[in-house]
Amino acid sequence: MTPEELEDEGARPAPPSYPAITRAERAHGRRLAAIHDMYRAELDGVQRLLVHVRAAQADPSLVAPAVAGTALARNMAQFGTACGRDCALLQNHHDIEEQWMFPALAERGGVGTGAGDPAAQGRA
């Protein structure tokens, strides 16, 4: 996908269907999605502020406190550096998806499992 397509929610692939997963598994997936949505919303807010700064509609001194006030930044400060702890956690997250979650969901009758599986799309 191009950077423009990444910003276009309508251009993103639809999530696959997993009719055989349990209510608990679906609830866990919704919790993970909520965390991702929270971080994306925070980054969207910082992006909007940067647009205003570039248009001289906001003071550039507001950017640092806006970034520092995000949960993403607080978690990074508490748990490690972006290149250290966060990268390791992200790698672990994707390894779990690729080695455990996607195969388990596919075994349960997931339809179109390649849409949500970076390994199946050659992006592992």
N, C-alpha and C positions, 0 to 999 in steps of 0.2 A: 504494500500500500504506500501511496505517496504521503508526504506530511499533510497535505491538504485533506486527503481522504481520512487520515487519522483523526482530524478535527471534525469531520462530518459524521455524526452518529448514524445517519442513514446509509452511509457507504460501508459501514462495518459489517462483517459477516454476522448473520443471525446465530445465536447460540444453538447448539445441537439439542435435540430432544432426548431425554432419558426417562422413558415411561416406567422403568422398573425400579427407580431409586425409592428409598423409603422417605417418610416424612422427616425423620431426623436428618438424613443426608441432605434433603432439600433445604431444611432450615439452616444447616451448617453452610451450605452454598450461599444462602441469602445473607448470612452474617459476613462471610468473606466479601461478597459483593458490596455490602454496606460499608465495610472498611475501605475498600478501593474507591467507592463513590465519595467518601469523606475526604480522602487525600486528593482526589481529582478536583473536588469542589474548592478545597483550599488553594490548590495551584491555579484554578480558574480565577479566584479572587485576586491573587498576586498578579496574574496576567492582566486582569482588568485595570489594576492600579498602574502597572507599567505602561499600558496604553495611554492612560491619563497623564502620566509623567511625560511620556514622549510628545504628547500634544500640548504640553505646558499647562495642563489643567489640574495638576497635583504637584506638590512639593516632593522632589526626589528623596528628601530625608524621611519620608513616610515608608519607603520600601523596606529598609532594614527591619524596623519594628514589625511590619506586616509579615515578613518572612519568619522572623523570630517567634511570632505569636502563633504560628501554625502548629498543629499537633505533630505534623511530619518533622518539623525542625526540633520540637521538644523531645520527640522520641529519639531522633538522631543524637541529640546532645546527651540524653540519658543512657542510651545503649551503645553508642559508638560512632565512629566516623562514617561518612558516606562511602568511602572506598574500602572500609574494613568491615565492620559489623553489618551495615545495611546491605552491602554487596553479597556477603555470605548468607544473610537471611533471604535475600531475593533469589540467590542461586538455589538454596535449599527449598524454597517455595516452589520454584519451577521444576526442580528434580522430583519433588513429591508429586506434582501434577503429572509429569511425564512418565514416571516409573510406577506410580500407584493409582492416582485418581483416574486418569484417562483410560488406562487398561481396565480398571475395575468397572468404570461406567460403560465401556464398550462391551464387556462381558454381560452386563445387565440389559443389553439390548438398545444401547444408545444409537440413535439414528443420526447419520451425518457427523460422526465423532471427529472427523478431520477438521471441521470448522473451529473447534475449540482446542485443538491439539497442535501446538507449535511444531512438535516433532513430525507430525504427519504432513505439515505444510513446509517442511525443510527449514524451519527457523529455530531448531533446537539449539 
